[in-house]
Amino acid sequence: MNEAIIGRRRFLAMAGLLTAGSLAVTACGTSGTPAPAASRGPKPTKLAFGVTSISDYLNPLYTTSSRVHWITDPVVESLYTHDASLKSVPLLADGEPEISDDGLTWTIKLKEGVTFANGDPFTAADVVAALKFVSDPKSTSDWTVFFAGYVKDAEADGDHTVKITLTARYGVLRAHLTNLPIIHKDFVAKTDTTMGTGPFTIEKVTQGQSVELSRNDSYHGDKPALASVVFQAVPDPATRLVNLREGKIHIMTDVTPESVALLKQDAQVKVHEVDAPSDIITYFTANKAPFDDVKVRQALAYAMDRKGVRDVAYAGTATIAQGPIGPAVEGHDPSLQIYGEAPDHEKAKALLAEAGASDLKFTLTITSDAMMKNIGQVLVEGWKQAGITCTLETLDVGPWVQKWASGKFDLVMNSFETGFGAGRTAFSLLNVTNSAYPLNFGYKNEEVDKLLGQAWAADDEAERAELCKRINGLLAADAIIIPPVYPKMLVAQRTDVSPLDEPGMSVSRISVPAVQFT
């Protein structure tokens, strides 16, 4: 694949660095939410979600942000899905793909008799429209990073067969097809709505405030018990928490770490703390002195106060990090132990002395959200104890993205959401370390490049995971990406609704159709 055809903006968007901030539109208030369950008679059938914001974008083919996918996942489906053990199994596909001996042609048969919510039949033309959209490097879709340059063509062979032609062997395509939403071909170009074959359909959108879904009674699978679901924007986390405890909402996303202990004391609330593909990216410019010296990068990694970040910024709801790959992503190595929980200031000082950089001063560029500020302040204090002077540069999302894309930074840090696009694969986390990648900024390791090519070509998940594990170890030793911790996905629910599916949450999904009032 020619990596250069994926523009910098595409990578940033895929990484959640654009969509997480620029697509989200916040709104205040809790109008339209149901009354507490205790005040009603019959068992309710309308579920209320409290989310931080409602995006202007409601087409999941444009973005891999949770702000959109938590809303649209009950509406759309993919060719494959995850079963209870997170194995990829057919959903809209009728069985396993037929793959040519050279791995360059995938033939996928589709289920017959499936219809969209408006009654139109689901056909190969819908799948082709989606694949062509996300495979076009000029597309505005976040998904292009997974498909453009890899998918050469997609064509319909009759109404219920799709043929995908690849530029090179690309075994990880199965994982991407397990995540890619397939929508009605007439809705591919729309941004403010979508239509799928799922158990719900979009009923009403109040711009920036709420989205209401209604049950799709013509759904081809098991019908959900819920009649409707409303996603309500409640930007203030304290207000979301109060609404949850009062029963005005039933599920609360984006629980703040400091709220977990309080919520656990409420018998009417259950808190889910799940390892999920939601990480912190902390990345150097390796083509800029002094960070082109591995000893300088290692010194900063040894002097990093991981324990402080875990205990102070995340109130204990995170695990200590080593390489870029966290517990929910294939290739994670729990035995990897290079850097300690507490800073090793003496080791850092010795490395800096060897590199001739004992008076190191640099800038850490972060986004302006509260969590990043908290993490940044902890790190600055930890580095200070090793004689390292770090200045925090705090930018709104737009300027931060521009800074990152320009390469004119020392060290950048931001949250990195990969579950909706890459699932459990390490594709999103690792590709930036490919020396040919647009946002690589100087890091070159020939063994890493070789292993990356082998990993994405591998058809076998176990083989790919082992390759990613080796890459993770190399990157940790080179200290090119040094996340302080691996955060957990924090979601709270009332106990008057059935328990959420935690295995699904480990790939960032909240399985709404399975929820019912108890």
C-alpha positions as CSV (number, residue, x, y, z in Angstrom):
1,M,0.0,0.0,0.0
2,N,1.1,3.5,-0.7
3,E,0.8,5.0,2.8
4,A,1.2,8.6,1.5
5,I,-2.2,8.6,-0.1
6,I,-3.8,8.7,3.3
7,G,-3.6,12.4,4.2
8,R,-2.7,13.7,7.6
9,R,-6.3,14.9,8.2
10,R,-7.6,11.4,7.6
11,F,-5.3,9.9,10.2
12,L,-6.2,12.5,12.7
13,A,-9.9,12.0,12.1
14,M,-9.5,8.2,12.4
15,A,-7.7,8.6,15.6
16,G,-10.6,10.4,17.1
17,L,-8.6,13.6,17.3
18,L,-10.9,15.5,15.0
19,T,-14.3,13.9,15.6
20,A,-14.0,13.8,19.4
21,G,-13.9,17.6,19.5
22,S,-14.9,19.1,16.3
23,L,-18.0,17.1,15.5
24,A,-19.5,17.2,19.0
25,V,-22.2,19.8,19.7
26,T,-23.1,20.1,23.3
27,A,-26.4,21.1,24.7
28,C,-27.8,21.7,28.1
29,G,-31.0,20.5,29.8
30,T,-32.7,17.3,30.4
31,S,-36.1,17.9,28.8
32,G,-37.9,14.9,27.4
33,T,-36.4,12.4,29.7
34,P,-38.8,9.9,31.4
35,A,-39.8,10.1,35.0
36,P,-38.2,7.7,37.6
37,A,-39.3,4.1,37.2
38,A,-40.7,4.1,40.7
39,S,-43.3,6.7,39.8
40,R,-44.8,4.7,36.9
41,G,-47.1,1.7,36.8
42,P,-46.4,-0.7,33.9
43,K,-42.9,-1.7,33.1
44,P,-41.4,1.2,30.9
45,T,-40.2,0.5,27.4
46,K,-38.4,3.8,26.8
47,L,-34.7,3.8,27.7
48,A,-32.9,7.1,28.4
49,F,-29.1,7.6,27.8
50,G,-27.3,10.6,29.3
51,V,-24.4,11.4,26.9
52,T,-22.0,14.4,26.9
53,S,-23.1,15.7,23.5
54,I,-25.1,15.1,20.4
55,S,-23.1,15.4,17.2
56,D,-24.3,17.2,14.1
57,Y,-23.2,14.0,12.2
58,L,-25.5,11.0,12.4
59,N,-24.0,9.1,9.5
60,P,-21.6,6.5,11.0
61,L,-19.8,6.1,7.7
62,Y,-18.3,9.5,8.2
63,T,-16.8,9.1,11.7
64,T,-15.4,6.6,14.1
65,S,-16.4,8.6,17.2
66,S,-18.3,7.1,20.0
67,R,-20.5,10.2,20.1
68,V,-22.1,9.0,16.8
69,H,-21.7,5.2,17.1
70,W,-23.4,4.8,20.4
71,I,-26.5,6.4,18.8
72,T,-26.3,4.7,15.4
73,D,-25.2,1.2,16.3
74,P,-28.8,0.1,17.1
75,V,-29.8,1.5,13.7
76,V,-27.1,0.0,11.4
77,E,-25.5,-3.4,11.1
78,S,-22.2,-4.7,9.6
79,L,-21.3,-7.7,7.4
80,Y,-19.9,-9.4,10.5
81,T,-20.3,-8.9,14.2
82,H,-18.8,-10.0,17.5
83,D,-20.2,-12.9,19.4
84,A,-20.1,-13.3,23.2
85,S,-16.5,-14.4,23.0
86,L,-15.6,-11.5,20.6
87,K,-15.1,-13.8,17.7
88,S,-16.1,-12.3,14.4
89,V,-19.3,-14.1,13.0
90,P,-21.6,-13.4,10.1
91,L,-24.4,-10.9,10.5
92,L,-25.4,-9.4,7.1
93,A,-23.0,-11.8,5.4
94,D,-24.4,-15.2,4.7
95,G,-21.4,-17.3,5.9
96,E,-17.7,-16.9,5.8
97,P,-16.0,-15.0,2.9
98,E,-14.4,-17.0,0.0
99,I,-10.8,-15.8,-0.3
100,S,-8.7,-16.5,-3.3
101,D,-5.4,-18.3,-2.9
102,D,-3.4,-15.1,-3.4
103,G,-5.6,-13.3,-0.8
104,L,-6.4,-10.5,-3.2
105,T,-10.1,-11.4,-3.9
106,W,-12.8,-11.7,-1.2
107,T,-16.2,-13.0,-2.3
108,I,-18.9,-12.4,0.3
109,K,-22.5,-13.7,-0.1
110,L,-25.2,-11.7,1.6
111,K,-28.3,-12.8,3.5
112,E,-31.5,-12.7,1.5
113,G,-34.8,-11.3,2.8
114,V,-33.2,-8.5,4.8
115,T,-34.8,-5.1,4.5
116,F,-34.0,-1.5,5.6
117,A,-36.3,0.3,8.0
118,N,-38.2,1.9,5.1
119,G,-38.9,-1.6,3.5
120,D,-36.2,-1.4,0.7
121,P,-34.4,-4.7,0.2
122,F,-30.8,-4.9,1.4
123,T,-28.6,-5.8,-1.6
124,A,-25.0,-5.9,-2.7
125,A,-25.4,-2.4,-4.2
126,D,-25.6,-1.0,-0.6
127,V,-22.4,-2.8,0.4
128,V,-20.6,-1.6,-2.7
129,A,-21.7,2.0,-2.1
130,A,-20.3,1.9,1.4
131,L,-17.0,0.2,0.4
132,K,-16.4,2.6,-2.5
133,F,-17.1,5.6,-0.2
134,V,-14.6,4.6,2.5
135,S,-12.0,3.3,0.0
136,D,-11.8,6.7,-1.8
137,P,-8.7,8.6,-0.5
138,K,-10.5,11.8,-1.3
139,S,-13.5,10.8,0.9
140,T,-14.3,12.8,4.0
141,S,-14.8,9.6,5.9
142,D,-12.7,8.7,8.9
143,W,-12.8,5.1,7.7
144,T,-10.5,5.7,4.7
145,V,-7.5,4.9,6.8
146,F,-8.7,1.3,7.0
147,F,-9.7,0.9,3.4
148,A,-8.1,3.4,1.0
149,G,-5.0,2.0,-0.6
150,Y,-5.9,-1.5,0.5
151,V,-9.2,-2.0,-1.3
152,K,-8.7,-1.6,-5.1
153,D,-12.3,-2.2,-6.0
154,A,-15.7,-3.5,-4.9
155,E,-18.4,-4.7,-7.2
156,A,-21.8,-6.5,-7.0
157,D,-22.1,-9.9,-8.6
158,G,-25.9,-10.1,-8.6
159,D,-28.1,-8.8,-5.8
160,H,-26.5,-10.9,-3.0
161,T,-22.8,-11.3,-3.7
162,V,-20.0,-8.7,-3.3
163,K,-16.5,-9.1,-4.7
164,I,-13.7,-7.1,-3.1
165,T,-10.4,-6.8,-4.9
166,L,-7.3,-5.8,-2.8
167,T,-4.0,-4.3,-3.7
168,A,-2.1,-6.7,-1.4
169,R,-2.9,-9.5,1.0
170,Y,-4.8,-7.9,3.9
171,G,-6.0,-10.3,6.5
172,V,-7.0,-7.6,8.9
173,L,-9.8,-6.7,6.4
174,R,-12.1,-9.1,8.3
175,A,-11.8,-7.1,11.5
176,H,-12.5,-3.9,9.6
177,L,-15.6,-5.4,7.9
178,T,-16.8,-6.5,11.4
179,N,-16.8,-2.8,12.3
180,L,-17.8,-1.0,9.1
181,P,-21.5,0.0,9.2
182,I,-23.5,-0.8,6.1
183,I,-26.2,1.8,5.4
184,H,-28.8,2.3,2.7
185,K,-27.0,3.4,-0.5
186,D,-29.2,6.5,-0.8
187,F,-28.0,7.7,2.6
188,V,-24.2,7.4,2.0
189,A,-23.9,11.1,1.1
190,K,-26.1,12.3,4.0
191,T,-24.5,13.5,7.2
192,D,-27.4,14.4,9.5
193,T,-29.2,11.1,9.4
194,T,-28.8,7.4,8.5
195,M,-30.8,4.3,7.6
196,G,-29.8,0.8,8.3
197,T,-31.1,-2.8,8.7
198,G,-30.9,-2.7,12.5
199,P,-33.5,-3.3,15.2
200,F,-34.1,0.5,15.7
201,T,-34.6,3.5,13.4
202,I,-34.1,7.2,13.9
203,E,-37.4,8.7,14.9
204,K,-36.6,12.3,15.9
205,V,-33.6,14.5,16.1
206,T,-33.5,17.7,18.2
207,Q,-30.4,19.4,16.9
208,G,-27.6,19.4,19.5
209,Q,-30.0,18.2,22.3
210,S,-31.4,14.7,21.7
211,V,-31.9,11.8,19.3
212,E,-34.8,9.4,19.7
213,L,-34.9,5.9,18.2
214,S,-38.0,3.8,17.7
215,R,-38.2,0.0,17.4
216,N,-38.0,-1.3,13.8
217,D,-40.9,-3.8,13.8
218,S,-39.8,-5.2,10.5
219,Y,-36.3,-6.1,11.8
220,H,-35.0,-9.5,10.4
221,G,-33.6,-10.7,13.8
222,D,-34.9,-10.9,17.3
223,K,-37.0,-7.9,18.2
224,P,-35.8,-5.8,21.2
225,A,-38.0,-5.4,24.3
226,L,-37.6,-1.6,24.2
227,A,-40.0,0.4,22.2
228,S,-37.7,3.5,22.0
229,V,-34.4,4.8,23.1
230,V,-33.6,8.5,23.7
231,F,-30.0,9.9,23.8
232,Q,-30.0,13.1,25.7
233,A,-27.2,15.6,25.8
234,V,-26.2,16.4,29.4
235,P,-22.8,18.0,29.1
236,D,-22.1,18.5,32.8
237,P,-21.0,15.3,34.4
238,A,-22.4,16.3,37.8
239,T,-25.8,16.8,36.3
240,R,-25.6,13.4,34.5
241,L,-24.8,11.8,37.8
242,V,-27.7,13.4,39.6
243,N,-30.1,12.5,36.7
244,L,-28.9,8.9,36.9
245,R,-29.4,8.6,40.6
246,E,-32.9,10.2,40.3
247,G,-33.9,7.8,37.5
248,K,-34.2,10.6,34.9
249,I,-31.7,8.7,32.8
250,H,-31.0,5.0,32.9
251,I,-27.5,4.8,31.5
252,M,-24.7,7.4,31.9
253,T,-21.7,7.4,29.6
254,D,-18.4,9.1,30.3
255,V,-18.5,8.7,34.0
256,T,-15.7,10.8,35.6
257,P,-13.2,8.7,37.6
258,E,-13.8,10.8,40.7
259,S,-17.5,9.8,40.6
260,V,-16.9,6.1,40.6
261,A,-16.6,5.7,44.4
262,L,-19.7,7.7,45.0
263,L,-21.8,5.8,42.5
264,K,-20.7,2.5,44.0
265,Q,-22.3,3.5,47.2
266,D,-25.7,3.8,45.5
267,A,-27.6,0.4,45.6
268,Q,-29.7,1.5,42.6
269,V,-26.6,2.0,40.4
270,K,-24.0,-0.3,38.9
271,V,-20.7,1.0,37.5
272,H,-18.9,-0.8,34.7
273,E,-15.1,-0.4,34.7
274,V,-14.0,-2.1,31.5
275,D,-10.7,-2.3,29.6
276,A,-11.6,-0.9,26.2
277,P,-9.7,0.5,23.2
278,S,-9.6,4.0,24.5
279,D,-6.1,5.1,25.1
280,I,-3.8,8.1,25.6
281,I,-1.4,8.8,22.8
282,T,1.9,10.5,23.9
283,Y,4.1,10.8,20.9
284,F,7.5,12.4,20.1
285,T,8.9,14.1,17.1
286,A,11.8,11.7,16.4
287,N,13.2,13.8,13.6
288,K,13.9,16.7,15.9
289,A,16.7,17.1,18.4
290,P,17.0,16.0,21.1
291,F,14.2,13.5,20.6
292,D,16.0,11.9,17.8
293,D,18.2,10.4,20.5
294,V,16.5,7.3,22.0
295,K,18.2,7.9,25.4
296,V,16.4,11.2,25.7
297,R,13.1,9.6,25.0
298,Q,13.9,6.8,27.4
299,A,14.8,9.3,30.1
300,L,11.4,10.9,29.9
301,A,9.8,7.5,30.0
302,Y,11.7,6.5,33.1
303,A,10.9,9.8,34.8
304,M,7.2,9.6,34.0
305,D,4.9,9.5,37.1
306,R,2.6,6.7,35.9
307,K,1.4,6.0,39.5
308,G,0.5,9.7,39.9
309,V,-1.5,9.7,36.7
310,R,-3.4,6.6,37.7
311,D,-4.1,7.6,41.3
312,V,-4.6,11.4,40.9
313,A,-6.0,12.0,37.4
314,Y,-7.9,8.7,37.1
315,A,-8.7,8.0,40.8
316,G,-7.4,4.5,40.4
317,T,-9.6,3.6,37.4
318,A,-6.6,2.9,35.0
319,T,-3.7,0.5,34.7
320,I,0.0,1.3,34.4
321,A,1.1,1.5,30.8
322,Q,4.3,0.3,29.1
323,G,4.0,0.3,25.3
324,P,1.1,1.7,23.1
325,I,-1.0,-1.5,23.2
326,G,-3.4,-1.7,26.1
327,P,-5.3,-4.7,27.7
328,A,-8.3,-4.6,25.3
329,V,-6.2,-4.6,22.1
330,E,-4.6,-7.6,20.4
331,G,-0.8,-7.8,21.1
332,H,-1.0,-6.5,24.7
333,D,1.7,-8.0,26.8
334,P,1.0,-8.0,30.6
335,S,4.5,-9.4,31.2
336,L,6.2,-6.4,29.6
337,Q,7.9,-4.4,32.4
338,I,10.4,-1.8,31.4
339,Y,9.2,1.3,33.3
340,G,8.1,1.3,36.9
341,E,4.9,2.7,38.4
342,A,6.9,5.4,40.2
343,P,9.5,7.6,38.4
344,D,13.1,6.4,38.3
345,H,14.7,9.8,38.5
346,E,18.3,8.5,38.8
347,K,18.0,6.3,35.7
348,A,16.5,9.3,33.8
349,K,19.4,11.6,34.9
350,A,22.0,9.0,33.9
351,L,20.4,8.6,30.4
352,L,20.3,12.4,29.9
353,A,23.9,12.7,31.0
354,E,24.9,10.1,28.4
355,A,22.9,12.0,25.8
356,G,24.5,15.3,26.7
357,A,21.0,16.7,27.6
358,S,21.2,17.1,31.4
359,D,19.4,20.5,31.2
360,L,16.6,19.2,29.1
361,K,13.7,21.6,28.5
362,F,10.7,20.8,26.3
363,T,7.0,21.5,25.7
364,L,4.2,19.1,26.1
365,T,1.2,20.1,23.9
366,I,-2.1,18.9,25.2
367,T,-5.8,19.5,24.5
368,S,-7.8,21.8,26.8
369,D,-10.1,19.2,28.3
370,A,-9.9,18.8,32.1
371,M,-8.5,15.2,32.1
372,M,-5.6,16.1,29.8
373,K,-4.8,19.1,32.0
374,N,-4.8,16.9,35.1
375,I,-2.5,14.3,33.4
376,G,-0.2,17.1,32.1
377,Q,0.2,18.6,35.6
378,V,1.1,15.3,37.2
379,L,3.7,14.6,34.5
380,V,5.3,18.0,34.7
381,E,5.8,17.6,38.4
382,G,7.2,14.1,38.0
383,W,9.7,15.2,35.4
384,K,10.7,18.2,37.5
385,Q,12.0,15.8,40.1
386,A,14.5,14.5,37.6
387,G,15.7,18.0,36.7
388,I,13.6,18.1,33.5
389,T,11.8,21.3,32.7
390,C,8.5,20.7,30.9
391,T,6.2,23.5,29.8
392,L,2.5,22.7,29.2
393,E,1.0,24.1,26.0
394,T,-2.8,23.8,26.2
395,L,-4.8,24.2,22.9
396,D,-8.4,23.8,21.8
397,V,-8.9,20.8,19.6
398,G,-8.6,22.7,16.3
399,P,-5.3,24.4,17.0
400,W,-4.0,21.1,18.6
401,V,-4.8,19.2,15.4
402,Q,-3.0,21.8,13.3
403,K,0.1,21.7,15.6
404,W,0.1,17.9,15.4
405,A,-0.3,17.8,11.6
406,S,2.5,20.4,11.2
407,G,5.0,18.3,13.1
408,K,6.2,21.4,14.9
409,F,6.0,20.0,18.5
410,D,8.2,18.3,21.0
411,L,5.7,15.9,22.6
412,V,1.9,15.8,22.0
413,M,-0.7,14.1,24.2
414,N,-4.4,13.4,23.7
415,S,-7.0,10.7,24.1
416,F,-7.0,8.1,21.3
417,E,-10.3,6.3,20.6
418,T,-9.9,3.2,18.3
419,G,-12.6,0.7,19.2
420,F,-15.3,1.7,16.7
421,G,-12.9,1.7,13.7
422,A,-10.3,-0.9,14.6
423,G,-12.1,-3.1,17.2
424,R,-9.5,-5.2,19.1
425,T,-6.9,-4.8,16.4
426,A,-3.8,-2.6,17.0
427,F,-4.1,-1.2,13.5
428,S,-4.8,2.4,14.6
429,L,-2.3,2.5,17.4
430,L,0.7,1.1,15.5
431,N,0.4,2.5,11.9
432,V,1.8,5.8,12.9
433,T,5.2,4.1,13.6
434,N,5.5,2.9,10.0
435,S,8.3,5.0,8.6
436,A,6.3,5.7,5.4
437,Y,3.3,7.0,7.3
438,P,2.4,10.7,6.9
439,L,2.4,11.5,10.6
440,N,5.5,9.4,11.5
441,F,7.7,12.4,12.0
442,G,11.1,10.7,11.9
443,Y,10.8,7.4,13.7
444,K,12.4,4.6,11.7
445,N,12.8,1.0,12.8
446,E,13.2,-1.5,9.9
447,E,12.1,-4.4,12.0
448,V,8.9,-2.5,13.1
449,D,8.2,-1.8,9.4
450,K,8.6,-5.4,8.5
451,L,6.5,-6.7,11.3
452,L,3.7,-4.2,10.6
453,G,3.5,-5.5,7.0
454,Q,3.3,-9.0,8.2
455,A,0.7,-8.2,10.9
456,W,-1.8,-6.6,8.5
457,A,-1.4,-9.4,5.9
458,A,-2.0,-12.1,8.5
459,D,-5.3,-14.0,8.2
460,D,-4.9,-15.7,11.5
461,E,-5.8,-13.5,14.5
462,A,-3.4,-15.3,16.9
463,E,-0.5,-14.8,14.4
464,R,-1.4,-11.1,14.1
465,A,-1.6,-10.7,17.8
466,E,1.8,-12.2,18.3
467,L,3.3,-9.9,15.7
468,C,1.7,-6.9,17.3
469,K,3.1,-8.1,20.7
470,R,6.6,-8.0,19.3
471,I,6.1,-4.6,17.8
472,N,4.7,-3.3,21.1
473,G,7.9,-4.4,22.9
474,L,10.1,-2.7,20.3
475,L,8.2,0.6,20.6
476,A,8.2,0.5,24.4
477,A,12.0,0.0,24.4
478,D,12.4,2.8,21.9
479,A,10.1,5.0,24.0
480,I,8.5,6.6,20.9
481,I,4.9,6.3,22.2
482,I,4.8,6.5,26.0
483,P,1.3,6.5,27.4
484,P,1.3,6.8,31.2
485,V,-1.7,4.6,31.8
486,Y,-4.4,2.6,30.0
487,P,-7.8,4.2,31.0
488,K,-10.9,2.1,31.5
489,M,-14.2,2.7,29.9
490,L,-16.5,4.0,32.7
491,V,-20.3,3.6,32.2
492,A,-23.0,3.6,34.9
493,Q,-26.5,2.2,34.7
494,R,-29.5,1.9,37.0
495,T,-30.2,-1.5,38.3
496,D,-33.8,-1.4,37.1
497,V,-32.5,-2.2,33.6
498,S,-30.7,-5.4,32.7
499,P,-26.9,-5.5,33.0
500,L,-24.9,-4.1,30.1
501,D,-22.8,-6.5,28.0
502,E,-19.3,-5.9,29.3
503,P,-17.6,-8.1,26.6
504,G,-19.3,-5.8,24.0
505,M,-18.1,-2.8,26.0
506,S,-14.5,-4.1,25.6
507,V,-14.8,-3.2,21.9
508,S,-16.5,0.1,22.8
509,R,-20.0,-1.1,22.1
510,I,-23.0,-0.7,24.3
511,S,-25.5,-3.3,23.1
512,V,-28.8,-1.3,23.4
513,P,-31.1,-3.8,21.7
514,A,-30.3,-6.4,24.4
515,V,-31.3,-4.0,27.3
516,Q,-34.7,-4.3,29.0
517,F,-36.3,-3.1,32.1
518,T,-36.2,-5.6,35.0
